[in-house]
Amino acid sequence: MAQKYFEGVAHANLYAKFRPSPPQKLGNQIISYLKKEYTGDLSLCLDVGCGNGQSSKIFSPYFQKVIATDASPAQVKVAKTMNHPPNINFLVSLAEELPVKDGSAQIVTASQACHWFDLATFFKETKRVLCPGGIVALSGYTFPKFLHPTKANDLQSAFNLLYHKRTGSFWGKGRELVDNEYSDITLPFKDLTREEFWTDPITTTMSEFVGYITTWSGFQNYCKVHGPNAGEEILEEFTSSCVKACENYEDNAQLLITRKYFLLMGRI
């Protein structure tokens, strides 16, 4: 059974504000893989577990229609208020019950989402909706890696304390699939491939980075158990450690990070 961790409107709004959008490079790699064998029209891409549409928009330029689905009504509600291209249609739908006709999609994709699915049922549905030559593309990204000439290890240690020690037991069981970069997922398709790349350096502020942490399901679950004040305390512990490591890291100070994207693809 699929796991649901992003249900409330408040959480969905945080998600919309602070979650990263995949680089266009990811979309380009997926389209390139599709076109190695598929030569027909690009009429439909299905983006499953879309959140607020962070990944949906990278497919919009290629397809006549992108159907972006999420199990959370709150995520879809927020997505519909955002400035997305008009050919993206957001729907509330489970990953295990895809709302399109048999053989109608050229791509079924999920970005930073499939680890919460019932994968056996999702793969069965994916095979149903893909057209001949269509592909499945499952992507995710690692936690950020800090880039600093002398203090990267100190910053990473503060982050690891927050993730492993403070929120570690509050994540759903699917999180370990992300930590293992989807290496434990076997696609029941042919012509399998795996690709990886690191993003160019990304500049963010401490306050933006803390905002990103608040989108974690592990952090949200921690707050549900211990209360919002306890959540604020572990965020303060993290920021204080960063400030101690780098004296000028105030709320508006800049951090330099990178993320690793990993991508599994297969063909029907």
C-alpha positions as CSV (number, residue, x, y, z in Angstrom):
1,M,0.0,0.0,0.0
2,A,1.3,3.5,-0.8
3,Q,2.5,5.7,2.0
4,K,1.1,9.3,2.4
5,Y,3.1,11.9,4.2
6,F,2.3,15.2,2.4
7,E,-1.3,15.7,3.2
8,G,-1.9,19.1,4.8
9,V,-2.3,22.4,3.0
10,A,0.3,24.1,5.2
11,H,2.8,21.4,4.4
12,A,1.9,21.6,0.7
13,N,2.6,25.4,0.7
14,L,6.0,24.8,2.3
15,Y,6.7,22.2,-0.3
16,A,5.8,24.6,-3.1
17,K,8.1,27.3,-1.6
18,F,11.2,25.4,-0.7
19,R,11.4,22.1,-2.6
20,P,13.9,22.1,-5.5
21,S,12.8,21.7,-9.1
22,P,14.8,19.2,-11.2
23,P,17.2,20.8,-13.7
24,Q,16.1,20.7,-17.3
25,K,19.0,18.3,-17.9
26,L,17.0,15.6,-16.3
27,G,14.1,16.0,-18.7
28,N,16.4,16.2,-21.6
29,Q,18.0,12.8,-20.7
30,I,14.6,11.2,-20.3
31,I,13.4,12.5,-23.7
32,S,16.6,11.4,-25.4
33,Y,16.2,7.9,-24.0
34,L,12.6,7.8,-25.2
35,K,13.5,8.9,-28.7
36,K,16.1,6.2,-29.1
37,E,13.3,3.8,-30.2
38,Y,10.1,5.8,-30.1
39,T,9.4,7.9,-33.2
40,G,5.7,8.8,-32.8
41,D,3.9,11.9,-31.5
42,L,4.5,13.0,-27.9
43,S,0.9,13.3,-26.9
44,L,1.0,12.4,-23.2
45,C,3.4,12.3,-20.3
46,L,2.2,11.1,-16.9
47,D,4.0,12.6,-13.9
48,V,3.1,10.5,-10.9
49,G,3.5,11.7,-7.3
50,C,3.9,15.2,-8.7
51,G,3.7,17.2,-5.5
52,N,3.2,20.8,-6.7
53,G,4.5,20.1,-10.2
54,Q,8.2,20.6,-9.5
55,S,9.1,18.0,-12.2
56,S,5.9,18.3,-14.3
57,K,7.1,21.5,-15.9
58,I,10.3,20.1,-17.4
59,F,8.2,17.9,-19.6
60,S,5.7,20.5,-20.7
61,P,7.8,21.8,-23.7
62,Y,7.9,18.3,-25.3
63,F,4.3,17.0,-24.9
64,Q,0.9,18.0,-26.0
65,K,-0.4,17.2,-22.5
66,V,1.2,16.4,-19.2
67,I,-1.1,14.8,-16.6
68,A,0.4,15.4,-13.2
69,T,-1.1,13.3,-10.4
70,D,-0.7,13.2,-6.6
71,A,-2.4,11.3,-3.8
72,S,-2.7,14.4,-1.7
73,P,-5.6,16.8,-2.5
74,A,-3.6,19.5,-0.7
75,Q,-0.6,19.2,-3.0
76,V,-2.8,19.3,-6.1
77,K,-4.8,22.3,-4.7
78,V,-1.6,24.3,-4.2
79,A,-0.3,23.2,-7.6
80,K,-3.4,24.6,-9.3
81,T,-2.7,28.0,-7.8
82,M,0.9,28.2,-9.2
83,N,2.0,29.5,-12.6
84,H,2.3,26.3,-14.5
85,P,2.2,25.9,-18.3
86,P,-1.4,25.5,-19.6
87,N,-0.8,22.0,-21.0
88,I,-0.3,20.5,-17.5
89,N,-3.4,19.1,-15.9
90,F,-3.3,18.3,-12.2
91,L,-5.4,15.5,-10.8
92,V,-5.8,13.8,-7.4
93,S,-5.0,10.1,-8.1
94,L,-3.1,7.2,-6.5
95,A,0.1,6.0,-8.2
96,E,-1.5,2.6,-8.2
97,E,-4.6,3.7,-10.1
98,L,-3.4,5.8,-13.0
99,P,-6.2,7.9,-14.5
100,V,-5.5,7.4,-18.2
101,K,-6.5,4.9,-20.9
102,D,-4.5,1.8,-21.8
103,G,-1.6,2.4,-24.1
104,S,-2.1,6.2,-24.1
105,A,1.2,7.5,-22.6
106,Q,4.7,7.8,-24.0
107,I,6.3,8.4,-20.6
108,V,5.3,7.5,-17.0
109,T,7.7,9.4,-14.7
110,A,8.0,9.9,-11.0
111,S,10.5,12.3,-9.4
112,Q,11.5,11.9,-5.7
113,A,8.2,10.0,-5.2
114,C,8.3,6.3,-6.2
115,H,9.8,5.2,-2.9
116,W,6.4,5.9,-1.3
117,F,4.5,3.8,-3.9
118,D,3.3,0.2,-3.8
119,L,5.8,-0.5,-6.6
120,A,4.5,-3.8,-7.7
121,T,1.0,-2.3,-8.4
122,F,2.5,0.9,-9.8
123,F,4.6,-1.1,-12.3
124,K,1.5,-3.1,-13.4
125,E,-0.4,0.1,-14.0
126,T,2.6,1.6,-15.8
127,K,2.6,-1.3,-18.2
128,R,-1.1,-0.8,-18.8
129,V,-0.9,2.8,-19.7
130,L,2.3,2.9,-21.7
131,C,2.1,2.8,-25.5
132,P,4.5,0.5,-27.5
133,G,8.0,1.9,-27.1
134,G,7.0,4.0,-24.1
135,I,9.2,4.3,-21.1
136,V,9.1,4.6,-17.3
137,A,11.6,7.0,-15.7
138,L,12.1,7.1,-12.0
139,S,14.3,9.8,-10.6
140,G,15.4,11.1,-7.2
141,Y,18.1,13.3,-5.6
142,T,20.3,13.0,-2.7
143,F,20.4,15.3,0.3
144,P,22.5,18.4,-0.5
145,K,26.3,18.3,-0.3
146,F,27.8,21.5,1.1
147,L,30.5,23.2,-0.9
148,H,32.9,25.2,1.2
149,P,36.7,25.5,1.0
150,T,37.4,24.7,4.7
151,K,34.1,24.1,6.5
152,A,32.2,21.6,4.3
153,N,32.8,18.7,6.7
154,D,31.5,20.8,9.7
155,L,28.4,21.8,7.9
156,Q,27.8,18.2,6.7
157,S,28.2,17.0,10.3
158,A,25.5,19.4,11.5
159,F,23.2,18.2,8.8
160,N,23.9,14.5,9.5
161,L,23.0,15.1,13.1
162,L,19.7,16.6,12.2
163,Y,18.9,13.8,9.7
164,H,20.2,10.7,11.4
165,K,19.9,11.4,15.1
166,R,17.1,13.9,15.4
167,T,14.6,12.9,12.7
168,G,16.0,9.5,11.6
169,S,13.3,7.4,13.3
170,F,10.4,9.6,12.0
171,W,10.8,8.8,8.3
172,G,8.7,6.3,6.4
173,K,10.3,3.0,5.4
174,G,10.6,4.2,1.8
175,R,13.3,6.8,2.7
176,E,16.0,4.1,2.7
177,L,15.4,3.6,-1.0
178,V,16.4,7.2,-1.6
179,D,19.4,6.9,0.7
180,N,20.5,4.0,-1.5
181,E,19.8,6.0,-4.6
182,Y,17.2,3.6,-5.9
183,S,19.8,0.9,-6.2
184,D,17.4,-1.5,-4.5
185,I,14.7,-1.0,-7.1
186,T,14.5,-3.4,-10.0
187,L,12.4,-2.3,-13.0
188,P,10.4,-5.1,-14.7
189,F,11.0,-3.6,-18.1
190,K,13.5,-4.0,-20.9
191,D,16.4,-1.9,-22.1
192,L,17.2,-0.8,-18.6
193,T,19.6,2.1,-17.9
194,R,20.7,4.2,-15.0
195,E,22.1,7.7,-15.2
196,E,23.6,10.0,-12.5
197,F,24.8,13.6,-12.4
198,W,25.6,16.3,-9.9
199,T,24.0,19.7,-10.3
200,D,26.0,22.8,-10.8
201,P,26.7,24.7,-7.5
202,I,23.4,26.1,-6.1
203,T,23.4,29.3,-4.0
204,T,20.8,29.3,-1.2
205,T,20.4,31.2,2.1
206,M,20.4,29.7,5.6
207,S,16.7,30.6,6.0
208,E,15.8,29.0,2.6
209,F,17.7,25.9,3.6
210,V,15.9,25.6,6.9
211,G,12.7,26.1,5.0
212,Y,13.6,23.1,2.8
213,I,14.2,21.0,6.0
214,T,10.6,21.9,7.1
215,T,9.3,20.1,4.0
216,W,10.7,16.8,5.1
217,S,8.1,14.2,6.0
218,G,10.6,13.1,8.7
219,F,10.6,16.6,10.2
220,Q,6.8,17.0,10.0
221,N,6.4,13.6,11.7
222,Y,8.8,14.7,14.4
223,C,6.7,17.8,15.1
224,K,3.5,15.8,15.2
225,V,5.0,13.6,18.0
226,H,7.0,16.2,20.0
227,G,5.2,19.4,19.1
228,P,6.2,22.4,17.0
229,N,8.4,23.9,19.7
230,A,10.6,20.8,19.7
231,G,10.8,21.1,15.9
232,E,12.0,24.7,16.3
233,E,14.6,23.5,18.8
234,I,16.3,21.0,16.5
235,L,16.2,23.6,13.7
236,E,17.9,26.1,16.0
237,E,20.5,23.4,16.9
238,F,21.3,22.9,13.3
239,T,21.5,26.6,12.4
240,S,23.6,27.3,15.5
241,S,26.1,24.6,14.5
242,C,26.3,26.1,11.0
243,V,26.9,29.6,12.5
244,K,29.6,28.2,14.8
245,A,31.3,26.5,11.8
246,C,31.1,29.6,9.7
247,E,30.9,32.8,11.7
248,N,29.1,34.9,9.0
249,Y,26.3,32.4,8.4
250,E,23.3,34.5,9.5
251,D,19.8,34.0,8.2
252,N,20.4,35.8,5.0
253,A,24.0,34.5,4.5
254,Q,24.6,32.4,1.4
255,L,25.3,28.6,1.3
256,L,26.7,26.8,-1.6
257,I,25.4,23.3,-2.2
258,T,25.0,20.6,-4.9
259,R,22.7,17.7,-5.3
260,K,23.2,14.3,-7.0
261,Y,20.3,13.2,-9.3
262,F,19.9,9.5,-10.1
263,L,17.6,8.2,-12.8
264,L,16.3,4.7,-13.6
265,M,14.7,4.0,-17.0
266,G,13.1,1.1,-18.8
267,R,11.1,0.5,-21.9
268,I,7.8,-1.4,-22.4
